[in-house]
Amino acid sequence: MQSRVISQMLFALIAASLGFAAAAADDQQALEERNKQIAIEFYNAALNEKDWEKTRSMIGDRYVQHNLNAADGPEGLHAHIEFLKKDFPNNRGDIKHALADGDLVALHIHNRRSPEMRGNAVVDIFRIENGKVVEHWDVVQAIPEPAKAKNDNTMF
C-alpha cells in the first residue's frame, strides 16, 4: 500500500514537472515571437521609414553598436538614419527571414540603396531587453552579378 502511495505521488510530481516545463516552453516561444516583432518594427522604422522619433521610442537605456563602421549609441543610429534620408532616400530592406533565440533576433534582409541595384544580403542581429532594442550586429555581403555566381541558388 505504501509503495502504491509513493508511486502515485511520484507520478503526480512528474506530471506537474512536465506541465511546468511545457508552460515554460510556451512562455519562451511567446517571448521569442514578441522579440521578433519588436526587431521587425524597429528595422522598418529605422531603415525603411527612416523615422527617428519612432525608432528612438524602441531603443532601451543603451544602444550598443558592434558594426565598427558605425558610431556607438542612439546618436550613431540617428546619424545613420539622417545619412540615408539625405543620400539614399529610396533605401529599402526586404526582410526575408526572422529568427529568434531568447533575447537575440536575426533578420535576413535583401537591402537595396535604390530599386535598380542588386543590393546586399544582410543579417542584422538585435538584442532585445525589456521590450526595447539595446544592441546590434550586422553582416553584409554584396549580391554578385548572376553571371559571376558559382551556383544557381539565390541568397534568399
N, C-alpha and C positions, 0 to 999 in steps of 0.2 A: 504494500500500500504506500509506504513512504517513498519507494523508488518511483511509483507512478506519479505522486505529487511533485517530486523533484523533476521528473521528465516533463510534466505539464508546465511547471514554472520555467524550465529551460526553454521549452518550445515558445512560451509567451515572450520570454526575453529575446529570443532570436527573431520572432515576428516583429516585435517592437523595434529592434535594431534595424531590420530590413526596411520597415516603414520610415524610420528616421533617415536612413541612407537614401531612399527614394525621394523623400521630401527635400533633402539637401541637394540632390542631383537636379531636381526640378527648379529649386531656387537658383542654383548655379547657371542652369540653362537660361532662365529668365533674365538673370543679371547680364549674361553674355549677349543676349538678344538686345537688351536695353543699351548696352555699351556699343554694339554695332550701330544702332540707330543714332546714338549721340555722335559717333565718329562720322557717319554719313552726313548728318545735318551740319556738323562742323566743317567738313570738307566742302560741301556745297556752298555754305555761307561765305567761307573764306576765299575759295579759289574759283568757284563758278559764278556766284553772285557778286563777289568782291565787296561784301558788305561788312565793314569793320565793326560797326556797332553791334550787329547781330553776332558776329564772330566773337567779339570781346565778352559778350554775355555767357559764352560757352567755355571760357578759359577759367581754370582754377586759380588758386592763390599764387601759382607759379606756372611758367611755361618753359620747360627745358628743351632746347633745340639741339639735336645731335647732327644735323646737316652742317658740316664745317664751312659751307659757303653761305650760311645764313646767320644773322645776328641772333643771339640768345634773347629769351624773354618775349613778352607780348609786343614790345615795341619793335622787335625784329620782324615779327609776323605782320604787324601793321605796316611797316615799311615795304614788305614784300607785296602786300595787297595793293598799296599805292603804286608800286612799280608796275604791277600787272595792269591796273586801271589805265595808267598812262601809256605804257609801251606795248601791251598786249591785251587790249580790251576784249578781244574775241577768244582769249584763252579759255579752254574748256577741258574738263576731265570727266570722262565717262567711266563710272565705277562698274567694273565687270564682276568682281567678287568681293565679298566681305567675310572675314574670318575672325572669330574671337576666341581668346584663351584667357579666361579670367579677366583681368583689367587691361589686357592688351588687345587691340583691334588692328588687323591688317586689311588695307583696301588695295586691291589690284586694279589699276586705273590705266585707261588709254587717254593720255594727255596730248592736246594739240594747242600750240600757241595761236594758230589760225586754222580755219577749216580745211584749207588746201594742203596743209602739211601732213606727213605721215605721223609725225609726233614721236612720243616716247611711251614705253611701257614703264609704269611707276608702281612701286609698292610703298605706300605710306603706312607707317605703324604709329599708332597713338596709344598712350596710356591714359585710361580714364580713372579718375579718383573722385568719389562722391558726386558722380554725375557730370563732372567737368573734365575737359582735356587739360592735361598737365605736362605731357611730354610727347616729343615727335622725333621719328627717324624716317629716312627715306632711302630708296634705292632706285636709280633711274637708268634705263637702257634705251638707247636710240633704236627706233624701228628701221631696219635696213630696207633698201630698195628690194623689191621682190626678186629681181634677177640675181642679187647677191646672197640671197638666203640659201642655206645649205640643205633645207628640207622644206616641205610644203605645209608644215604646221604653222598655225598662227601663234602670236604671242599672247593671245587671249582665249 
